[in-house]
Amino acid sequence: MRILVAEDERVLADTVAEGLRRLSMAVDVTYDGDTALERLAVNRYDVAVLDRDLPGSTGDEVCRWIVAHGTGTRVLLLTAAAGIRERVEGLGLGADDYLTKPFAFAELVARLQALSRRSAPALPPVLERDGIVLDVARHAASRDGLPLALSPKEYAVLHVLMRADGRVVSTEDLLEQAWDEHTDPFTNTVRTTVMTLRRKLGEPSPIRTVPRVGYRLGT
């Protein structure tokens, strides 16, 4: 899942981003609406978390832009206003969900996961292939009944490959779906992560390299 967090309270934005990254989500952060629009014009996001009172272009204006351009990005609006009128206004803009501050991080995660499921073909909560079991809700992985101690990025890469269901996933698609915009596309980060993931998965390795194309999961 790739998320855009647009929130002018920097501590809140950075704390939310760090928590989501620990759950293997790719997160880009911006503190104003104009920069949020720039990011949305360049990157594809599953969900945009928008504070309604952003400086520059407001969260409402960013939401209208997303809806008007049909990007497929789901919108979760954040606001300190908890009244029914404010919630109705926010949803009337085309937002998919609405969360008032202060909020519990666990609730935010649950809402993001629900919104992500709407933006992609439905997948079962537990993915299984080649003896590998990925429990998305519990953020847990195992192979042949033995738990796997994966880093957030290793888990994210495995999740992308499991979702592909045997299809080849290019290095570019792995970067797009498992890393944020600050990752240098010319580094060996994908190859290195796949290498450590292979080692943790054990033999026989379920990850196959397709030369000059990418990777696929399947023995």
Secondary structure, 3 states (H helix, E strand, C coil): CEEEEECCCHHHHHHHHHHHHHCCCEEEEECCHHHHHHHHHHCCCCEEEEECCCCCCCHHHHHHHHHHHCCCCEEEEEECCCCHHHHHHHHHCCCCEEEECCCCHHHHHHHHHHHHHHCCCCCCCEEEECCEEEECCCCEEEECCEECCCCHHHHHHHHHHHHHCCCCEEHHHHHHHHCCCCCCCCCCHHHHHHHHHHHHHCCCCCEEEECCCEEEECC
